[in-house]
Amino acid sequence: ETGVTQSPTHLIKTRGQQVTLRCSSQSGHNTVSWYQQALGQGPQFIFQYYREEENGRGNFPPRFSGLQFPNYSSELNVNALELDDSALYLCASSSGTSAYNEQFFGPGTRLTVL
Amino acid sequence: TQLLEQSPQFLSIQEGENLTVYCNSSSVFSSLQWYRQEPGEGPVLLVTVVTGGEVKKLKRLTFQFGDARKDSSLHITAAQPGDTGLYLCAGVRAGNNRKLIWGLGTSLAVNP
């Protein structure tokens, strides 16, 4: 059984640029959630994808967008990067959309915006 | 306002000491989860508690869910350097199973 993987591991961008982060969900999981985590803080929910549709969104602006593919892998896109977007971006997969379903996290992508 | 308050925010102790971290709320939760996150990794689920007053043990870690299901604690006995990490609580509020609520975490450093 393959766990959740994310790419790239680290990324450096400059203000105003765009970035795409990728996540492969654990085998058998159809739901992917994305989180932003500042250093030493808890994860902040960005959005969740289920069956290729967005299924819930946190308090993030529209320049944060996503996709889910038929194989349940997912992308997070961030446009017009700002310095405050520097964070660890975590992807978690689960077997359903309920918060009771255990989420399995990937190692994250560390994004630095200069 | 943070729905789940974790305390302390930071904790630095010597190997062999005991410690307790807390996760408190004014809301009732159907379940609470505890995670540990090590540097460069995603959070890993340690335990889920669902019944008021429930106590679960995982080796040297003891987890308790408050009787009113508004709070939880994690007690570590004889801490070891391998226990170092960010401890996060997350919960499902009663009546709203669509969203997992996260605390801000307790950063624990166990010094040899």
Interface residues (C-beta under 8 A of the other chain):
Chain A: V4 G40 Q41 G42 P43 Q44 F45 G56 L90 A92 T97 S98 A99 Y100 E102 Q103 F105 G106 P107 G108
Chain B: Q6 S30 S31 G40 E41 G42 P43 V44 L45 T48 L86 L88 A90 V92 N96 N97 R98 K99 L100 W102 G103 L104 G105 S107
